[in-house]
Amino acid sequence: MSQPDQYEVQIAGTADGGDRVPDLSPREASERWLNKLRVSKAESTVSSYHYRQKHFVEWCEAQGIETIDELTGWDIESFETHRREQGLSPLSLNKELGTLQNFLEYCARVELVDENLPEKVDPPDVPRDDHVDETRLHADDAEALLEYYRNNADDRVRYSRDHALLALAWYTGARLGGLRSLDVEDYNRDEEYVQFTHNPDQDTPLKNGRDGERIVGLPGHVCEILNGYIANERHEVYDDYGREPLLASQLGRVSKNGLRAWMYLATVPCLHTDCPHGNERPTCDFVDYSEASKCPSSRSPHQVRTGSITWQLNRGVPPQVVADRVNTSVRVIKRHYDQPTKLEEMRERRQDHLESLDFDDEGGDGE
């Protein structure tokens, strides 16, 4: 998907020396807000705001609203009704109106609209579960896949790119962009860690910018796989900036879409078990590079990340430690990623506390 154009809004000087608030159109005000966000937000984040906000801008233009200061609470209500009638899901409408509210708060702060206008936006309440994509790579499936690669007698499989990618993703919980950013020199085989570095000028930004930079330790068996991959299977190539990407294609650093396709291919279940969908591997279209994403049981990098975070928490790793490793907050983990089933939660998290739930000589209200 191409990135939206970056706009520079030119505001002419005014006869009174420039003190008057300019009469910006909704589109001009929106473009100015987005440009301001680019200073502190990742381009992918600004892009998502742009696509949510454009519906409001286009609606204003269709309604003949020429300047942003014309907006009223009734306009906000009318726009929400318009979007509801277009069949938006509650979650999509919640996100779109939340973005509109943020935009209007900016407009109110710089006195483009009435200071009370942002309060007129009322995003619909959405159940917590609607915010969560429950599709993830489950721990049992991850274990089976990793054992298939690790125990394979063919070193071309054991030290394959797919194994290196899946092991890195599972044991770091990193985002797609973070995995793609790694260079060979970011992997320290002696101290057993990888280092994530923000390099936006060299096409490897991290989602949270400099705040996303971190060092993540790796288990020894993962390092053994990475060592074998680098020595035997990694393409010895450089990217356009003279860097050596760790997860390399034949042409250099893989694109995001390419890395996503690799992950789908690395997680097809028929690598380690009979096809759960009744297909035969020799004739199954899903084992092809360009078709693996269509397999109902293959998983994207985000779904591997989700499974990894849940698994780390189930293994007893403290939430703050997990948050630091995967570069997010405890709040976001609990809202979006922490997805244990009820049985998992009982087995993995509550079992250790059962011994405390008993009467003994030490407890109770005895004097």
Secondary structure by P-SEA (a helix, b strand, c coil): ccccbbbbbbbbbccccccccccccaaaaaaaaaaaacccccaaaaaaaaaaaaaaaaaaaaacccccccccaaaaaaaaaaaaaacccaaaaaaaaaaaaaaaaaaaaaccccccccccccccccccccccccccccaaaaaaaaaaaaacccccccccaaaaaaaaaaaacccaaaaaacccccccccccbbbbbbbcccccccccccccbbbbbbcaaaaaaaaaaaaccccccccccccccccccccccccaaaaaaaaaaaccccccccccccccccccccccccccccccccccaaaaaaaaaaaaaaacccaaaaaaaacccaaaaacccccccaaaaaacccccccccccccccccccc
